[in-house]
Amino acid sequence: MPLTPPPPPASWRPRTVATRGGLQRSQFLETDEAIFMTSGFVYGSAEEAEAAFATDGQRFVYSRYANPTVSMFEERLRLLEGAEMCRATGSGMAAVFAAFACFLKAGDRVVASRALFGSCLNILTQILPRFGVTTELVDGRDHAAWEKALAKGARAVFVESPSNPTLEIIDLKTVADLAHAKGALLVVDNVFASPLLQKPFAFGADIVVYSATKHIDGQGRSLGGAILGPKKFFDDHLLNFLRHTGPSLSPFNAWLLVKGLETLEMRVRRQCEVALAVARFLEKHPKVKRTLYPGLASHPQHDLAAKQMTGFGSVVCFEAGTSKESAFRVMNALKVIDISNNLGDTKSLTTHPATTTHRRLSPEERAAIGISDAFIRISAGIEDEADLIDDLDQALKRI
C-alpha cells in the first residue's frame, strides 16, 4: 500500500478537503477513517520483506516510520496547507525541535523573533547551543533589527505570528525576503493562526510547524504536531531524522486529529467571533489596563494582521489591575472559564503566562516581550459570548 493516496480532484474546495482529503479505506470499506493501531506489518515471505525495505517508502513496514492512520492525517493537513509534504510528530514541541535539529549543525546561526513560546525559547537558547548552534533574538516587529541581525548571516530564521502570548504580528513577506537574501530558511510556527486563518507559504515561508494539540484537535483530547514543507527538505534532512529519533505520533491520536480537521473551520470561525466580543468588552472595562487582540483597531499591528490573516484568532490577552495578586484574584473568581495552559480548545481557558508558560524567563526577559505580572491570556472557546463576558465582568469586580 502506498504511503500517499491518489490526489483528490483539483476542484475540491477546502471544506471538502478537510472532510475527505487523504481518505484511505480498508478492504472493509468503512465510512469513517480506520485506526490502524499496530506497531508493525507482516510479509508473505522473507523475499517480500526484503523488497519492502529495499523500496523504502512504498509500503508500510513499521509505525515509527509510517502508519496508515498517521498518513491520512498528514495527507489531509498537507492538502489544506498547500505544502509538498507533511510529517506528523507526537507533539508540537517535537515538531519544532525536529524542524531545526534535522539540518542545523555546529557553527550554524539562527535568528528568531524574541516573542516566542517559552519552550521554543528554551530550544533556541538552551538546547541548540549545547550542539554549537547560536541564536540571536530580535524584536520581530522591527525591520531594521532583522536587517542588522541577518547581516551577520544565518542558516535559519524562526517566528511565531501571532506570537504566544503577546500576539505580535510578524511581517512574514518582509522577513522571508531578508532571510532568503542570506540563504536562510524561514520556519514559521503558525499555531495561533491555525491552517485556516493564515497561509505562511504564500508569504515565503519555507517550513511551517504546528502543535496539532491546539485548534487542529481543539477539544482537549490529543497531543500532536506537524511539520510541512518542500520535498527536497524532507528528503535531504527531515525524514531520516524522524525515522531514527522516533518522535512518532500514535495512530489513535492521529485519528483524533483527522476528525478534528473535519470541524476545524466551524470551531475556529466561532472562536474568532467569541474572541472579538470578549476583546471589545475588555477594552472598555475600567479595571483592565491593556487589551491585546489583533482584531481590535487599537492593536498596533491590526492592519498587518488583516493583510496576512483571514481571521484574527482565538486568543485575547489583557492586564487585570497592576499585579500578580490582582490577576490571580480575577482568575480565581472565574466560574465558566477554566484555568489551563492549553489553548485552541472548544472550552474557554485562561492562564497566567508569567507563572506558567513563560515562568523560566527572567523578569527582564518577560518585560521585553510585554508580559507583566498582571498579564492574563484567554483562549476563547465556542460558548455563548454573553456568558463569558458575564463571567469576566463578575471576576473583574474582585480587583
C-alpha positions in Angstrom: 0.0 0.0 0.0 1.5 3.4 -1.0 2.0 6.0 1.8 0.2 8.7 -0.2 -3.3 8.1 -1.7 -4.2 9.4 -5.1 -4.7 13.2 -5.0 -8.3 14.5 -4.7 -10.0 16.3 -7.6 -8.4 19.7 -8.2 -11.9 21.2 -8.0 -12.3 20.3 -4.3 -12.6 23.3 -2.0 -11.0 23.5 1.5 -14.1 22.3 3.4 -14.4 19.2 1.3 -10.6 18.6 1.6 -10.9 18.9 5.4 -13.5 16.2 5.4 -12.3 13.8 2.7 -8.7 14.6 1.9 -6.2 11.7 2.3 -9.0 9.2 3.0 -7.9 5.6 2.5 -10.5 2.9 3.1 -9.5 -0.7 4.0 -10.9 -3.8 2.4 -13.9 -3.4 4.7 -14.9 -0.1 3.0 -15.7 1.7 6.3 -17.4 5.1 6.2 -15.2 6.5 9.0 -11.4 6.5 8.9 -9.9 3.4 10.4 -7.5 3.3 13.3 -4.6 1.1 12.4 -3.4 0.5 16.0 -0.3 -1.6 15.1 3.4 -1.3 15.7 4.4 -3.4 12.7 3.2 -5.1 9.5 3.7 -8.7 8.2 5.0 -10.0 4.9 4.1 -13.1 2.9 7.7 -14.2 2.6 11.3 -13.2 3.5 11.7 -12.0 -0.1 8.7 -9.7 0.3 10.2 -8.2 3.5 13.5 -7.7 1.7 11.7 -5.9 -1.2 9.7 -3.8 1.2 12.9 -2.4 2.9 14.7 -2.1 -0.5 11.9 0.0 -1.9 11.8 2.3 1.1 8.5 4.2 1.5 6.5 2.1 -1.0 4.7 0.2 1.7 4.2 0.3 5.5 6.9 -1.6 7.4 6.9 -0.1 10.9 4.7 2.5 12.6 7.7 4.5 13.8 8.4 5.2 10.1 4.8 5.4 8.8 1.3 4.2 9.6 -1.9 4.3 7.6 -3.9 6.4 10.1 -1.0 8.8 10.6 -0.5 9.1 6.9 -4.2 10.0 6.4 -3.7 12.9 8.9 -0.5 14.0 7.2 -2.1 14.0 3.7 -5.2 15.8 4.8 -3.2 18.6 6.5 -0.8 18.8 3.6 -3.7 19.4 1.2 -5.2 22.1 3.5 -1.9 23.8 3.9 -0.8 23.6 0.3 2.5 22.0 1.1 4.6 19.5 -0.9 5.0 17.2 2.2 3.8 16.8 5.7 5.1 14.6 8.6 3.4 14.3 12.0 5.1 14.1 15.4 4.0 13.2 18.9 3.7 16.9 20.0 4.1 20.4 18.7 7.5 20.8 20.5 8.7 17.6 18.9 7.9 19.3 15.5 9.7 22.5 16.4 12.8 20.7 17.6 12.9 18.3 14.6 12.5 21.1 12.1 15.8 22.6 13.4 17.7 19.6 14.6 17.4 17.8 11.3 19.5 20.3 9.4 21.4 22.6 11.8 25.0 21.7 12.7 27.7 23.2 15.0 28.7 26.7 13.8 25.3 27.5 12.4 23.3 30.5 13.4 19.6 31.1 14.0 17.9 34.5 14.1 14.5 34.5 15.8 11.8 36.8 17.0 12.1 37.4 20.7 8.4 36.9 21.3 8.1 33.1 21.4 6.5 30.4 23.5 8.7 29.5 26.5 9.6 26.0 25.3 10.6 27.4 21.8 12.9 29.9 23.5 14.4 27.0 25.6 15.2 25.0 22.4 16.8 28.0 20.7 18.7 29.5 23.7 19.4 26.4 25.9 19.3 23.2 23.9 20.7 24.0 20.5 23.7 25.9 21.9 24.9 22.6 23.5 25.4 21.4 20.0 27.3 24.5 18.8 24.3 26.4 17.3 23.9 30.0 18.3 20.7 32.1 18.3 20.2 35.8 18.2 16.8 37.2 19.3 15.4 40.3 17.8 12.2 42.5 18.1 10.2 40.7 15.4 8.3 43.9 14.6 11.4 45.9 13.8 12.5 45.7 10.2 15.9 47.3 11.0 16.5 44.7 13.7 16.0 41.9 11.3 18.4 43.5 8.7 21.1 44.1 11.3 20.9 40.6 12.7 20.8 38.9 9.3 23.7 41.0 8.0 25.9 38.5 10.0 24.3 35.6 8.1 22.1 32.8 9.3 21.1 29.2 8.5 17.5 29.5 9.8 15.0 32.2 10.9 12.2 31.4 13.3 9.0 33.3 14.0 5.6 32.9 15.6 2.8 35.1 14.2 0.7 35.8 16.1 3.1 35.2 18.9 2.5 33.4 22.2 1.2 35.1 24.3 1.7 38.8 23.4 0.1 38.5 19.9 2.8 40.3 18.0 2.3 40.1 14.2 5.4 39.5 12.1 5.6 40.8 8.5 6.1 37.3 7.0 6.9 38.5 3.5 9.5 41.0 4.7 11.2 38.5 6.9 11.1 35.8 4.3 12.8 38.1 1.8 15.5 39.1 4.2 16.1 35.5 5.2 16.3 34.3 1.7 18.8 37.0 0.7 21.2 35.5 3.2 20.4 31.9 2.2 18.4 31.1 5.4 15.3 29.1 5.7 12.2 30.7 7.3 10.5 28.5 9.8 7.0 29.7 10.9 5.1 28.5 13.9 1.5 29.0 12.7 -0.3 27.6 15.7 -2.1 30.7 16.9 -3.5 31.3 13.3 -4.2 27.6 12.5 -4.2 26.3 8.9 -7.5 28.1 8.5 -6.6 31.8 9.2 -3.1 32.2 7.7 -1.0 30.6 4.9 2.7 31.2 5.6 3.8 29.6 2.4 2.0 32.3 0.4 4.3 34.9 2.1 7.6 33.0 1.5 7.9 30.6 4.5 10.0 27.5 3.8 8.8 25.4 6.7 5.6 25.6 8.8 5.2 23.8 12.1 2.1 23.2 14.2 1.1 22.0 17.6 -1.9 20.0 16.4 -2.9 19.7 20.1 -4.3 23.2 19.7 -7.0 24.1 17.1 -6.5 21.0 14.9 -7.6 18.7 17.7 -9.2 21.6 19.5 -11.1 19.6 22.0 -8.5 18.9 24.7 -8.1 15.2 23.8 -4.8 14.7 22.0 -1.2 15.8 21.7 0.2 16.0 18.2 2.5 18.1 16.0 3.2 18.5 12.3 6.0 19.8 10.0 5.2 20.9 6.5 7.5 22.0 3.7 9.2 21.1 0.4 10.0 17.6 -0.7 13.7 18.4 -1.0 14.0 19.5 2.6 12.2 16.3 3.7 14.3 14.0 1.6 17.6 15.7 2.4 17.1 16.3 6.1 13.8 15.6 7.9 12.7 12.0 7.0 16.0 10.4 8.1 16.0 12.4 11.3 12.4 11.4 12.2 12.9 7.8 11.4 15.9 7.4 13.6 15.0 9.6 16.5 11.4 8.4 16.8 9.1 11.3 17.8 6.2 9.4 16.3 2.5 10.3 16.5 0.3 7.4 17.8 -2.3 6.1 15.3 -5.1 6.8 17.8 -4.0 10.4 18.3 -3.7 10.7 14.5 -7.3 9.5 14.1 -8.4 12.2 16.6 -6.6 14.8 14.6 -8.1 13.6 11.4 -11.5 14.0 12.9 -10.5 17.4 14.3 -9.7 18.7 10.8 -13.3 17.9 9.7 -14.7 20.5 12.1 -11.7 22.9 12.2 -13.4 25.7 10.2 -16.6 25.7 12.2 -14.8 25.8 15.5 -12.2 28.4 14.6 -14.6 30.8 12.9 -16.8 30.6 16.0 -13.8 31.1 18.3 -12.8 34.2 16.4 -16.3 35.6 16.9 -16.2 34.9 20.6 -12.7 36.3 21.0 -13.6 39.6 19.3 -16.7 40.0 21.5 -14.6 39.3 24.6 -11.8 41.7 23.5 -14.3 44.5 22.8 -15.7 44.1 26.3 -12.3 44.0 28.0 -11.0 47.0 26.0 -13.8 49.2 27.5 -13.6 47.8 31.1 -12.3 50.4 33.6 -10.3 47.8 35.6 -8.4 46.5 32.5 -5.2 48.3 31.9 -4.5 47.0 28.4 -6.2 44.6 26.0 -4.5 42.9 23.1 -6.3 41.3 20.2 -5.3 41.6 16.5 -8.9 42.2 15.6 -9.1 45.4 17.6 -8.3 48.6 15.7 -6.2 49.5 18.8 -3.8 46.6 18.2 -0.5 48.2 17.0 -0.4 45.8 14.0 -4.0 45.5 13.3 -3.6 46.4 9.6 -0.8 43.9 9.1 -2.9 41.2 10.7 -5.8 42.0 8.4 -3.4 41.7 5.4 -1.9 38.4 6.4 -4.8 36.6 8.1 -8.4 35.8 7.2 -9.5 36.0 10.8 -7.8 37.3 14.0 -7.6 34.1 16.1 -9.0 32.7 19.3 -6.6 34.3 21.8 -7.2 37.5 23.8 -4.8 39.0 26.3 -5.3 41.7 28.9 -3.8 43.2 32.1 -6.1 42.8 35.1 -5.1 45.6 37.5 -1.3 46.1 38.1 0.0 43.0 39.9 0.1 39.2 40.0 -2.2 39.4 43.0 -4.9 41.2 41.0 -4.5 38.8 38.1 -4.9 35.8 40.4 -7.9 37.3 42.1 -9.6 37.7 38.7 -8.7 34.2 37.5 -9.7 32.5 40.8 -13.1 34.2 40.6 -14.0 32.8 37.1 -16.8 30.3 37.1 -17.2 29.5 33.4 -13.7 30.0 32.0 -11.2 27.3 33.2 -7.7 27.8 34.3 -5.5 25.8 32.0 -2.3 26.4 30.0 -3.7 24.8 26.8 -5.4 26.9 24.0 -7.5 26.4 20.9 -10.0 24.4 22.8 -13.8 24.4 22.4 -13.9 25.4 26.1 -12.6 28.8 27.0 -9.4 28.7 29.0 -7.2 31.1 30.8 -3.6 31.1 32.1 -1.1 33.5 33.7 2.0 33.4 31.4 4.4 34.9 33.9 4.0 31.9 36.2 3.2 29.1 33.8 4.2 29.1 30.1 6.9 31.8 30.4 8.0 31.3 34.0 11.5 30.3 33.1 12.2 33.8 31.6 13.7 36.4 33.9 11.5 39.4 34.8 13.6 41.5 32.4 13.1 39.0 29.6 9.3 38.9 30.2 9.2 42.7 30.3 11.0 42.9 27.0 8.2 41.0 25.2 5.3 42.7 27.2 4.4 40.0 29.8 3.7 41.8 33.0 2.7 40.2 36.3 -0.9 41.4 35.6 -0.9 39.8 32.1 -3.6 37.2 31.5 -4.2 35.1 28.4 -7.6 33.9 27.4 -8.2 31.2 24.7 -11.8 31.7 23.6 -14.0 28.7 23.1 -17.3 28.2 21.4 -19.6 29.0 24.4 -22.1 31.9 24.3 -20.0 35.0 24.4 -22.5 36.7 26.7 -21.8 34.1 29.4 -18.1 34.6 29.1 -18.5 38.4 29.3 -20.7 38.0 32.4 -18.1 35.7 33.9 -15.3 38.2 33.3 -17.4 41.1 34.5 -18.1 39.5 37.9 -14.5 38.4 38.2 -13.1 41.8 37.4 -15.1 43.2 40.3 -12.8 41.4 42.6 -10.0 43.9 41.9 
